[in-house]
Amino acid sequence: MGMTIEALAAQKAPATLKNFIGGAWVASTSSEKLVVPNPATEQPLAYVPLSNAADVAAAVAAARAAAHEWGEMPPPERAGYLFKLREALLDNRDALTKLVTTENGKVYSDAAGEVRRGIEVVDFACGAPTLL
């Protein structure tokens, strides 16, 4: 299972992140990792897998398997998933802002603006089905 936003924000030791494939968090088959450093301290925040061809093939296969069902879903139903994403982003806005601050070295107000802009993009996507 993947880490929650709160757990990532509060962690003391760097986590090794996983790939999200087929609706589940999956460890990479690659042993290679990229360090995500804290720009203020240069200490590792997390390790990101350098996914290999097998990981990419698994992700593409899962996406292809889901594409037909998603394409057949009526636009208002798809929008429902986007609204759930929007609510999750709003509910976790502060934790996301702290993650952006820590990972990018941005001041809190700049990071909050970046998170807000991301939520605005999802807001637009939520309304797009009404234009179809």
Stockholm file with secondary structure:
# STOCKHOLM 1.0

chainA/1-132         MGMTIEALAAQKAPATLKNFIGGAWVASTSSEKLVVPNPATEQPLAYVPLSNAADVAAAVAAARAAAHEWGEMPPPERAGYLFKLREALLDNRDALTKLVTTENGKVYSDAAGEVRRGIEVVDFACGAPTLL
#=GR chainA/1-132 SS CCCCHHHHHHCSSCEECCEEETTEEECCSCCCEEEEECTTTCCEEEEEECCCHHHHHHHHHHHHHHHHHHHHSCHHHHHHHHHHHHHHHHHTHHHHHHHHHHHHCCCHHHHHHHHHHHHHHHHHHHHGGGGC
#=GC SS_cons         CCCCHHHHHHCSSCEECCEEETTEEECCSCCCEEEEECTTTCCEEEEEECCCHHHHHHHHHHHHHHHHHHHHSCHHHHHHHHHHHHHHHHHTHHHHHHHHHHHHCCCHHHHHHHHHHHHHHHHHHHHGGGGC
//
